[in-house]
Amino acid sequence: MRPTVYLSGPITNGDRQANFDQAADAQNYLMGCGCAIQNPMLSMKLPGAWDIPHETWIQNDLPFIANARGRVDAVLRLPGYSPGADVECSHAVLHGVPVYHDVVAMLEDLGLSE
C-alpha cells in the first residue's frame, strides 16, 4: 500500500494559477515516489467552485486528513500564505498526523526515496 499524503497549501491567496501549478507539481512528483495523494487544490477547477463558501471547503477537506475511520500518513504543507492550510495542519497535529514542510524529510520518514 502506498502511504497517503494530503497536500495543504494556498488556493485563493496569491496567484491562483501558481498555487494550482505548485500543488500539481507536488502531486506528480510524490506519486512518482510511491505516494497516494489527496490534493484539494484540484477543486479549483470544479465548475462553480468559487461560489462555495470557504468554510464549506474546510469542513469538506478536514475528514480527508483525519476522521473516526482513519487518517492520512502525512500532510505536506506547501509554501504560501493560507489560513485554510493552517487550519488543516492544526487538525492534522490534533489527530497525530505528522505535518511536513520538507519533501525529503517526509519521504525518508515514510520509507520512500526521491
Protein Blocks (a to p, Z undefined) as FASTA:
>chain_A
ZZdddddddfkgojfklmmmmmmmmmmmmmmnopacddfklmmmpghklmpcfklmmmmm
mmmmocfkbccfbdcddedddfklmmmmmmmmmnopacdfbfklmmmmnopaZZ
